[in-house]
Amino acid sequence: MDRGAKLIRLHLNDNVAIALRDLAAGERVDEISMPLQFAIPRGHKVATRNIMSGENIYRYGQIIGQAKADILAGEHVHVQNLGMGEHHQDYGHATQNLPLERATDLRTFQGFRRADGKAGTRNYIGILTTVNCSGSVAKFIAEAAEKAGFLNQYANIDGIVPIVHSTGCGMSGEGEGYSTLFRTLSGYAQNPNFGGILLLGLGCEVMQIPELVGGRKIRADGALQYMTIQQEGGTRRTIERGLDALKGVAEYANQAVREPISVSEITIGLQCGGSDGYSGITANPALGYASDLLVRHGGTTILSETSEIYGAEHLLTRRAKSVEIGEKLIERIRWWEDYTARNGGEMDNNPSPGNKRGGLTTILEKSLGAVAKGGTAPLSGVYKFGEKIDAKGFVFMDSPGFDPCSVTGQVASGANLIVFTTGRGSVSGYKPTPCIKLATNSEMYNKLSEDMDLNCGDIVSDGVSIEQKGKELFELIIRVASGERTKSEELGFGGAEFVPWQIGAVM
């Protein structure tokens, strides 16, 4: 990319270009025959030619909406003159699914091998709650353990994580909502970044502990204890009993040590939040390149946020390994169209106000940039929220676009690392899974450098290539998987971001 460029047009067929810096009204740019009609903020779109009312507007060579009025060359293209019209796509299932060439170098990371064969990037003990009513006591147990210096004798354990939430009761004991929460809690109990689990309930809730543990072994290693507050006799006795139970869990978890493990055992949740007009130009494609590298090494990457791939799903169905996988993705899209309609919403309630300030206008535009996180690998599978990922390669997991909720599903599905791109500056973490934050632009990176792990803005500001940045990210992924702490880990994030997807009535 030309370091002195004022605009970038992303595809030959595009009739808009993206401002690479703030541009003043009346300023001339080489790509447009007349002076700019209005000031154009960095990351926003400008018409490269006259566009008639009702005409399609293209970015990435794809339709992002239709002109709501005549637009002159050099005019700012945004919410005032760009809308989302009818959305129809040719899905072309499984027509562009050529496999990536396998990597020949055998890369490893220093991870924790689990009894079920999975590999962890961290070694936490989790206090997993079945219901909101046991959340405070879970925190009390963790606080009591910290105050007593509980982990001083367990050098190989990264910490104790209370996993608390706002549901688990006041819901139907069957159906979609219950099944989704069941998968989420079961998935967290089995995530390889946990060396052991204490499962804590109140006792009378809808999400019963016997249902979660009955008739099967949640963890292959057996490093799971469980109890209810009502059975133990109240708060104080539960804390005492909980500390005692943690000792047995910790004795087992502390036996785990880092050892060389193939990077094929890394499973990454691909996320974006607080996106801007640069997201689809810098950080997302760089993450897509790193995703392809991991897939070439036999690893797994998970794209999610179904409501934020809407309008770009045809790019994924073409990459499906089979027609059935493509159709499974479209079934999820249709479910979302129905879900939003019956709840009084619509699929184009996205982008958010912050996204729009960053230059994004319609969900079609946002989605086209978001799918770039998934690189070019064939789509190997489509999964429900929190469903166990059993395929290698690039896969999709259904979830809302709300970041903490989407990541919660990915961790439940088996992600042992998260990579998160942001243009506005999202700050969060997701224990037990480390989160790498990528900045889409240098201005935000410099402002929030204490929260960002890697700047991708230099793709624009310094002419760094997508390939270079993708390789740099891939090396960072291996280091973090091996124990290098991310910025969000250093800051202590991860105690408030467990957000199960609540579907259905609260009763």
Sequence and secondary structure as in RCSB ss.txt:
>XXXX:A:sequence
MDRGAKLIRLHLNDNVAIALRDLAAGERVDEISMPLQFAIPRGHKVATRNIMSGENIYRYGQIIGQAKADILAGE
HVHVQNLGMGEHHQDYGHATQNLPLERATDLRTFQGFRRADGKAGTRNYIGILTTVNCSGSVAKFIAEAAEKAGF
LNQYANIDGIVPIVHSTGCGMSGEGEGYSTLFRTLSGYAQNPNFGGILLLGLGCEVMQIPELVGGRKIRADGALQ
YMTIQQEGGTRRTIERGLDALKGVAEYANQAVREPISVSEITIGLQCGGSDGYSGITANPALGYASDLLVRHGGT
TILSETSEIYGAEHLLTRRAKSVEIGEKLIERIRWWEDYTARNGGEMDNNPSPGNKRGGLTTILEKSLGAVAKGG
TAPLSGVYKFGEKIDAKGFVFMDSPGFDPCSVTGQVASGANLIVFTTGRGSVSGYKPTPCIKLATNSEMYNKLSE
DMDLNCGDIVSDGVSIEQKGKELFELIIRVASGERTKSEELGFGGAEFVPWQIGAVM
>XXXX:A:secstr
  TT SEE SSTT SEEEESS B TT   TTSSS  SS B TT EEESS B TT EEEETTEEEEEESS B TT 
EESTTTEE         TTSS       SS  EEEEEE TTS EES  EEEEEESSGGGHHHHHHHHHHHHHTTG
GGG TT  EEEEE  S SSSS SSSHHHHHHHHHHHHHHH TTEEEEEEEE SSSSS HHHHHTTS SSTT  EE
EEEHHHHTSHHHHHHHHHHHHHHHHHHHTT   EEEEGGG EEEEEE S  TTTTTTHHHHHHHHHHHHHHTT E
EEE  GGGSTT HHHHHTTBSSHHHHHHHHHHHHHHHHHHHHTT  GGG S HHHHHTT  SHHHHHHHHGGGGT
T  EEEEE TT      EEEEE   S HHHHHHHHHHHT SEEEEEESS     BTTB EEEEESSHHHHHHTTT
T SEE THHHHS   HHHHHHHHHHHHHHHHTT   HHHHHT  SS       S   
